[in-house]
Amino acid sequence: MNRKESVKPFKRRFEYHNHLLDDATKEMNEWTGENKVVEIHLFAMFSEVFKPHNRDDAESLFIVGTRDTTPSLEAVSVTPVKPWLFSRVFALLGSSFVLLAMLFLVFRSNNAVPGMIFIGSLTVPFSLLIMFFEINVFQNISVYQLLTVFLVGGILSLIATMILYSLIPSGNGVSWESAITIGFIEETAKMLVIAYFVNRFHLNYIFNGLLIGAAIGAGFAVFETAGYTGQYGLVTLLMRSWQAIGTHTIWSAIMGAAIILAKDRHQPVTGSNMVAPKFLRFYLLAIVLHAAWDWNAPFAVLDILYLQQWVLIAVGWLAIFVLINAGLREARTLQGQRILKNTQLGS
């Protein structure tokens, strides 16, 4: 067998998986109103992570969202998003956790444990939140607003969850029925808080929904992980920390974008929006992802190298990339409408 013949099976396998990915993105993209395949270019999207950036570059990102720093619609960038600051935040928080761990392990200082729990719980969800802050091309949400949603929204979503748990029997989360119930309760609680802040800040863009949803999901994840770590120890912290790349922050971002997709522009979120297909599809996706994550599946193969978790992480991020594409499409459409309107007024 020559080299070309030996490569053919791998090529066919790659083309098959690529075809499956195209079908998945096209079907999910139809939920947003466009019947096209979404091309995902990870290396291009995250290319700025590996380039040097100075402090001024970071500070210019952190000052957006105020009355003086929110760009006009014409000035909004509609080029593919390339976030990078989140990686620096992740490095800062990660190095802080390592230093606290050294303090605990080398000097046997128990005083380092609360700091480890807080920073360890914060590192991945907050870094993801900064990424969604960067890709909000409209730059109309300030850091102050974001921290308000992260802290207050995260706590409110936990309170709403506890209220729903007191009303709905949920079981232990091991069976599929129990996992679905838990997914429904927690995602519904977060959804209600997301809808509140979307109305509170009068938000109208898909990227806004992604960001507000991510902020509430990140807050939920941080407080929940810190609570579980206090109960079950630092091993729980390490497990939940890496898994946070594809859990509450992502699921809530999906629902936040879906709320914007379902509501009329410049109108508040209403109960009728919550039964619109554009919302329900993504809302049910978030519930299923959450339930499948909690479910103790009776398939041994899913326990190999956390295959179950990695598959669910991939599906969640697939939805995020589709919604990012929809957000850029929305920005381009709005700019086109504004240009057409100005042309008509000038003629």
Summary of the structure (lengths in Angstrom):
residues: 347
radius of gyration: 21.3
end to end distance: 69.6
largest distance: 75.8
contacts: 1104
relative contact order: 0.11
helix: 78%
strand: 0%
